[in-house]
Amino acid sequence: EEAIAAAGAAQAISREQLRSVESELDAALNEQDELEKQQQEREVEFQRAVAAQQAEEAERKRRLDEERAAALSKQKIEEERRAIEAERQAREKIEEERRALEAERLARE
């Protein structure tokens, strides 16, 4: 009877140890699940941050492209204005020369 009682007590202790190990395993698995969930959340946040940074860079590039285009446009307008001014001055010079030639012709006559 003592051997049976001892075996029963040992079995009870083994069951309690098994429950304790199962409980620790469940706790470890729950902790691992929570850590994986947190890691996934950090990855999503990181991806969002990367996407936001890429969007900011794209917007900055778009603005720079617009500014460059505007600067080129202003430069072209200034070049055209200078060309028109040079043409006007050339026409005035030609007109002055024509008048001088006309005056010389009249003076010879």
Long-range contacts (C-beta under 8 A, 24 or more apart in sequence): none
